[in-house]
């Protein structure tokens, strides 16, 4: 297995386990965040080669964040990085 694929799958697996544990202990915030992000490593592995593809992924995440009530969290992260 190539290292790049391994690292993406490692992140994916960790987010799945975090999501499961958050569900088990009733931590809704951590559950929502890990549920929202758990597929991102695999999406990046499969579609994250060019800057254009990265922009599309960010737009898709923002749309999903609006639907899931996480857009404020996304905007706070972007602001902390100086992104607009």
Secondary structure, DSSP 8 states (H G I E B T S, - for coil): --HHHHHHHHHHHHHHHHHHHHHHHT-HHHHHHHHHHTTHHHHHHHH-SSHHHHHHHHHHHHHHHHHHT-HHHHHHHHHHTT--
